[in-house]
């Protein structure tokens, strides 16, 4: 069977949708099939994978092609190339890919994609037996790991500013790596600490597609709230009741604990950068490379400061490790579902490490 036969079927069917009104002789069975396919296409069109205006698919328009190191996840031809579904070597993109090409039917509906059962995380860990999670994992595991940070900081004194250091960005949409917890090593792991492993839900809610609609990617909360009674929103769910962020309030969902601890870590990062590294720092949400010099010292990063030439450059190993874990938490906004214990541990340990140099009330904080 041709590897692209499923896509050809879908493409032909989609094209026929526009002509349905001109085919009065179509049978009821054919009408039903076209209606079902039309519903799938409409669902997909509402997803981030189909957003033609997104920077995920338009960032490289000025260059005319998506480079090999980005193409696997930012262009459908690049993803097909990476899988080897076009007859090329699997696991590598062999040439730049087309711009403005969203992740469509052919990305997931080939024999190669259907047969995929494993994926390699940035840490080098190979996940086996993934089934339908495999294609999701390829692009939702990030581009760096705690191992990357360890390699960059080895041999440099913890509190020494080094021109050889630069911020290491885990990338975004990293849920697949976060779900694996300590086994996936998405975050930087501090020596002597243990980290939670994969976060396992019940059998019927333990995969990407068990919670996310395969075409819209949206989460249908009804299944979650069936078991988690007494809450109205997913963010209100919590199974751990310690005060992790030190605000003396554990009445809200676990998401509030993650956000609270995240904010505490940011304050400690700013204090350390100012008092130890000697250069004020700030975070520019959504602007690469995210951490910039706070030139006016007002604690925030304005538009004039969030520019690449003003990127933060006074990194010490201690500061880089904490900032990296801060970004891990920032780039998985669903961590409260994917693996709350692991992300809380990363934030807690980063704070604890910074507390060796700046004032942090660790006594108020609990570690999962």
C-alpha positions in Angstrom: 0.0 0.0 0.0 1.2 3.5 -0.8 2.3 5.3 2.4 0.3 8.3 1.5 -2.9 6.4 0.6 -4.8 7.6 3.8 -4.0 11.2 3.0 -5.0 10.8 -0.7 -8.3 9.4 0.5 -8.8 12.4 2.9 -7.7 14.9 0.3 -10.0 13.5 -2.3 -12.9 13.4 0.2 -12.2 17.0 1.3 -12.2 18.2 -2.3 -15.5 16.4 -2.9 -17.1 18.3 0.0 -17.3 21.4 -2.1 -19.1 19.4 -4.9 -21.5 17.6 -2.6 -24.4 19.8 -3.7 -23.8 18.9 -7.3 -24.1 15.1 -6.7 -27.8 14.3 -6.2 -27.2 10.7 -6.9 -25.0 10.1 -3.9 -26.2 7.4 -1.6 -27.1 7.9 2.1 -23.9 6.1 3.1 -21.8 8.4 1.0 -23.5 11.4 2.5 -22.9 10.1 6.0 -19.2 9.6 5.2 -18.8 13.0 3.8 -20.6 14.6 6.7 -18.3 12.8 9.1 -15.2 13.8 7.2 -16.4 17.4 7.0 -16.8 17.5 10.8 -13.2 16.2 11.2 -11.9 18.9 8.9 -13.8 21.6 10.6 -12.5 20.4 14.0 -9.0 20.4 12.8 -9.3 23.9 11.4 -10.0 25.2 14.9 -6.7 23.7 16.2 -3.3 25.4 16.7 -2.0 22.8 14.1 -4.1 24.5 11.4 -3.4 28.1 12.4 -1.9 29.5 9.1 -1.2 32.9 10.8 0.7 31.5 13.7 4.4 32.3 14.1 4.9 28.6 14.4 4.4 28.4 10.6 5.2 31.9 9.4 8.3 32.8 11.3 10.6 31.7 8.4 8.6 33.4 5.6 11.3 36.0 5.3 13.9 33.3 4.7 11.8 31.4 2.1 12.1 28.0 3.8 12.0 26.3 7.3 15.5 25.2 8.2 16.2 21.5 8.9 16.6 21.9 12.7 13.1 23.4 12.9 11.2 21.8 10.0 10.2 18.6 11.7 7.6 20.4 13.8 7.0 23.6 11.9 6.2 22.3 8.4 4.2 19.3 7.3 6.7 18.3 4.7 9.4 18.5 7.3 7.5 16.2 9.7 6.9 13.7 6.9 10.6 13.9 6.1 11.5 13.4 9.8 9.3 10.3 10.0 10.8 8.9 6.8 7.3 8.7 5.3 8.6 10.1 2.0 11.2 7.3 1.7 14.0 9.3 3.2 16.0 8.4 6.3 13.9 8.4 9.5 14.8 10.6 12.5 16.4 13.4 10.5 15.2 16.2 8.2 17.2 16.0 5.1 16.5 19.5 3.6 14.7 22.7 4.4 10.9 22.5 4.2 8.2 24.7 2.8 7.0 27.7 4.6 3.3 28.3 5.5 2.7 24.5 5.7 0.6 23.7 8.8 0.4 20.3 10.5 -2.4 18.7 8.5 -3.8 15.3 7.7 -0.7 13.9 6.0 1.4 14.5 9.1 -0.3 11.8 11.2 -2.3 9.8 8.6 0.4 7.7 6.9 1.4 4.1 7.5 4.7 5.4 8.9 3.0 7.6 11.5 0.5 5.0 12.4 3.3 2.5 13.0 5.4 4.8 15.1 5.7 3.6 18.7 8.7 5.3 20.2 10.3 8.8 20.4 13.6 10.2 21.7 13.5 13.0 24.2 16.1 15.8 24.2 17.7 14.2 27.2 18.5 11.1 25.0 15.9 9.0 26.8 14.0 6.8 24.4 10.4 6.2 25.2 8.9 2.9 23.9 5.4 1.6 23.6 3.9 5.0 23.1 1.3 4.0 20.6 -0.8 7.0 19.6 1.3 9.3 21.8 4.4 8.8 19.7 3.6 11.4 17.0 2.6 13.9 19.7 5.8 13.3 21.6 8.0 14.1 18.6 7.1 17.8 18.7 6.0 18.2 22.3 9.2 17.3 24.2 11.2 20.5 23.8 14.6 21.2 22.4 16.8 21.0 25.5 17.0 19.1 28.8 18.6 19.4 32.2 21.5 17.5 30.8 22.1 20.4 28.4 22.4 22.8 31.3 24.7 20.5 33.2 27.0 20.2 30.2 27.1 24.0 29.7 27.9 24.8 33.3 30.4 22.0 34.1 33.8 23.4 35.3 32.5 26.9 36.1 32.2 28.1 39.6 28.6 28.4 40.7 28.6 32.1 41.3 31.1 33.2 38.7 29.8 35.3 35.8 31.0 33.6 32.6 31.0 34.9 29.0 30.7 31.3 27.9 27.2 31.0 29.3 23.9 32.0 27.6 20.3 31.2 28.4 19.3 27.7 27.4 15.7 27.6 26.2 13.7 24.4 26.6 11.5 25.6 23.8 7.7 25.4 24.2 4.8 22.9 24.2 6.9 20.5 26.3 4.1 18.5 27.9 5.4 15.1 26.6 8.7 15.6 28.4 7.1 17.0 31.6 4.8 14.0 31.8 7.8 11.7 32.1 9.1 13.6 35.2 12.5 12.7 36.5 12.8 9.9 34.0 12.6 12.3 31.1 14.9 14.9 32.6 13.2 17.9 31.0 14.2 20.0 34.0 17.6 20.6 35.6 18.0 18.1 38.5 20.0 19.3 41.5 22.5 16.7 42.8 21.2 14.7 45.8 17.6 15.3 45.0 15.0 12.7 43.9 12.4 13.6 41.3 8.9 12.2 40.6 8.6 9.9 37.7 5.9 9.7 35.1 2.6 11.1 36.3 0.1 8.3 35.7 -3.6 8.9 35.6 -6.2 6.2 35.5 -6.0 3.8 32.5 -8.5 5.6 30.4 -6.9 9.0 31.0 -3.2 8.3 30.6 -2.4 9.4 27.1 -2.3 12.6 25.1 -5.3 11.7 23.0 -7.3 10.4 26.0 -7.6 14.0 27.2 -7.0 16.0 24.1 -9.3 15.8 21.1 -7.1 14.4 18.3 -8.2 17.1 15.9 -9.0 20.2 17.9 -6.4 19.4 20.6 -8.9 20.8 23.1 -9.5 19.1 26.4 -13.0 18.0 27.3 -13.2 18.5 31.1 -16.4 16.5 31.7 -14.4 13.2 32.1 -12.1 14.8 34.6 -14.8 16.4 36.7 -16.6 13.1 36.9 -14.0 11.8 39.2 -12.8 15.1 40.7 -16.1 16.0 42.3 -16.7 19.4 43.9 -14.8 21.5 41.5 -16.0 23.5 38.5 -12.8 24.1 36.6 -9.7 21.9 35.9 -7.4 24.4 37.6 -9.3 23.9 40.8 -8.3 20.2 41.1 -5.7 19.2 43.6 -4.7 15.9 45.1 -1.9 17.2 47.3 -2.8 19.5 50.1 0.5 20.8 51.5 1.4 24.5 51.2 4.0 24.3 48.5 4.2 28.0 47.7 4.3 29.3 51.3 1.2 31.6 51.1 -0.6 29.7 53.9 -3.5 28.9 51.6 -4.1 25.4 50.2 -7.8 25.9 49.4 -7.2 26.4 45.7 -6.2 24.0 43.0 -2.6 22.7 42.6 -2.2 25.2 39.7 -2.3 28.0 42.2 0.6 26.4 44.1 2.7 26.1 40.9 2.0 29.7 40.0 2.8 30.9 43.5 6.1 29.1 43.7 6.9 30.2 40.1 6.5 33.8 41.2 8.7 33.3 44.3 11.4 31.8 42.1 11.3 34.8 39.7 11.7 37.2 42.7 14.7 35.2 43.8 16.2 35.1 40.3 15.9 38.9 40.2 17.5 39.3 43.7 20.4 37.0 42.8 21.0 38.7 39.4 21.1 42.1 41.0 23.0 41.3 44.2 25.4 38.5 43.1 25.7 38.6 39.3 25.8 42.3 39.5 23.3 43.0 36.6 19.5 43.3 37.0 17.5 40.8 35.1 13.9 40.6 33.8 11.7 38.1 31.9 10.1 39.1 28.6 7.2 36.7 28.1 7.0 35.5 24.5 10.1 37.3 23.4 13.2 35.3 22.6 15.6 34.9 24.4 13.2 35.6 27.2 15.7 37.0 29.8 16.9 40.5 29.3 18.9 43.1 31.2 16.6 45.3 33.3 18.4 48.5 32.2 16.3 50.9 34.3 16.1 48.6 37.3 12.3 48.9 37.6 11.7 45.2 37.9 10.0 44.8 34.5 11.0 44.4 30.9 9.6 47.1 28.6 9.3 46.8 24.8 12.6 48.8 24.4 14.4 46.3 26.7 13.0 43.1 25.2 15.3 43.2 22.2 18.0 40.7 21.3 21.0 43.0 21.7 19.8 43.6 25.3 19.6 39.9 26.1 20.9 39.0 29.6 24.6 38.1 29.5 25.8 38.1 33.1 25.0 34.4 33.7 26.5 32.3 36.4 25.9 28.5 36.6 23.6 29.0 39.6 21.5 31.6 37.9 21.3 29.7 34.6 20.0 26.6 36.3 17.3 28.4 38.1 16.3 30.4 35.1 16.1 27.2 33.0 13.8 25.6 35.5 11.7 28.7 35.6 11.3 28.4 31.8 10.4 24.7 32.0 7.5 25.6 34.3 6.5 28.6 32.1 6.5 26.6 28.9 4.1 23.9 30.1 1.1 25.8 31.3 -0.7 22.5 31.7 1.9 21.1 34.1 -0.7 21.1 36.9 -2.2 18.2 35.0 0.8 16.7 33.2 3.0 16.3 36.3 2.4 18.8 39.1 4.8 17.1 41.6 7.7 17.2 39.2 7.3 20.8 38.3 6.9 21.8 42.0 10.1 19.9 42.8 12.0 21.8 40.1 10.8 25.1 41.4 11.4 24.3 45.0 14.9 23.0 44.5 15.8 26.1 42.3 14.6 28.4 45.1 16.5 26.3 47.7 19.7 26.6 45.7 19.4 30.3 45.2 18.7 30.7 49.0 22.4 29.9 49.5 23.1 33.4 48.2 19.9 35.4 48.6 17.3 35.6 51.3 14.5 33.1 50.7 12.2 31.8 53.5 12.4 28.1 52.7 10.8 27.2 56.0 7.5 28.3 54.7 7.7 26.0 51.7 6.9 22.3 51.4 8.4 20.0 48.8 6.3 17.2 47.2 
